[in-house]
Amino acid sequence: MTDTVLDHRVEGPASAPPLFLGPSLGTSYALWDAVAPELAVAHRTVRWNLPGHGGADPGPVGPGATVGDLADLVLALADALGVERFAYAGVSLGGAVGLHLAVHHPHRLSSLAVICSSARFGDPERWRERAATVRSEGLADLAANADARWFTPGFTVPRLVRDHRDADPGAYAACCDALAAFDLRGRLAEIPVPTLAVAGRDDPATPPAHLREIADAVPGASLVEIPGASHLAVAQRPEAVLTALRAHLGGHAGRGTAVRREVLGDAHVDRAQTRQTPFTARFQDFISRYAWGEIWTDPTLTRRERSLVTLTALVARGHHDELALHVRAARRNGLTPEEIGAVLLQTAVYCGVPAANAAFAVAQRVLDEEDEG
């Protein structure tokens, strides 16, 4: 099966840490539409389609397929993309693929998030019956009832329902066979990678108890329950899932906050966080992830050099409040008052004397306050 490369979509910087996103049965990688672009700010996200789903070719899957077969296809995709080790997040069947990878190929995973999934998906006979029904009657009836299985009453995502209806019946049935044979309950304690379990509180297919079983068995795993979400919490409550994934993945956001404190000082960051409101929360997260988690952590320039560049830019644009903040930051980054003065003098040539005059006044005030302190 590994000769076939899964249908997929790649987003985000090529140099960013890779993150693979797995779909649930009956959906496509459109399941991640409200989450993947945000994750792609700090990761190279790779969304993949199950065989026969989302317009993908049914490929080699057939009767008797296993979750291990699907996991092999994911590893083949990673190999084709030149990715040796990656973070992984998957929904339902996609989460089962992640569990299989974590048990059988832990050296390939840096972390795992299992969303609305299970270590065993109920009675195997129920899945075999569904597979037989789909092979004989197609997917129309199942697709008609998709909203009731996937979402809380009154909510729907038409694109996902359409993907369900249009999936290849043979490939869908093969995935049902895979779910019927899947049972990793006895091996969860072997998983060595950092693991997050996310449950939709109103999920009838994989209720919170299933995710709690995973979180309790996997060493060091954590559990997040999302209220107001059913089986496809990624589509119904994307912001809540995004928040949980960012906290789990850490990376740029966590590193960015640490660098922000080192450069600007705890007092400033504490004030910014205290003033944060739901309206400004995404902007504060953007600053931590992008400005401080990616730009200021890039080793190409030293922090001293970044302070020189930042002071010049702030003088040029007349951002005096930010200039005061970054004069203090420049001192933390090792610049002397004389070096700061030399930067501002040079801005008189390239940014204009009035701009430099105002900048000297701001810098003098900050340096005087520093001396008094």
Number of C-alpha atoms within 10 A of each C-alpha: 12 16 11 16 19 25 19 17 14 17 17 20 14 11 9 15 19 25 29 25 25 29 27 22 20 28 23 30 23 19 26 21 14 17 20 26 15 16 19 19 18 23 24 22 27 23 25 26 27 32 28 25 26 24 15 17 17 19 15 14 21 17 15 15 20 21 26 18 18 26 21 20 22 24 20 19 22 20 14 13 12 9 15 13 18 20 21 28 25 25 27 24 28 27 26 31 28 34 31 25 24 24 17 15 15 19 14 18 20 19 21 30 27 29 34 33 33 31 24 17 20 16 11 17 12 13 21 20 15 17 24 17 16 22 17 11 12 20 21 15 12 18 20 13 11 19 21 16 16 24 23 19 10 7 13 16 15 10 14 22 20 17 20 24 21 19 27 23 24 22 26 27 28 27 29 28 25 25 27 25 20 22 17 16 13 9 15 20 16 14 22 19 20 19 26 26 30 27 30 29 20 20 23 16 19 23 19 24 12 19 26 19 16 27 22 15 17 20 16 14 19 18 21 20 21 19 14 14 24 29 28 29 28 26 22 22 18 19 15 17 23 17 12 20 21 17 13 18 23 13 16 24 23 17 16 25 19 17 17 21 16 14 22 18 16 13 9 14 17 12 10 12 12 9 10 14 11 7 8 12 13 12 12 16 14 17 17 21 23 18 17 23 23 20 15 19 18 11 9 10 12 13 20 16 13 16 25 21 12 17 24 22 15 18 25 17 11 17 13 17 10 13 22 21 18 22 25 20 22 25 18 17 20 12 19 12 15 9 14 19 17 12 17 24 18 14 22 17 11 12 18 14 15 13 20 24 15 15 28 17 12 17 22 16 13 18 16 10 11 11 8 7 6
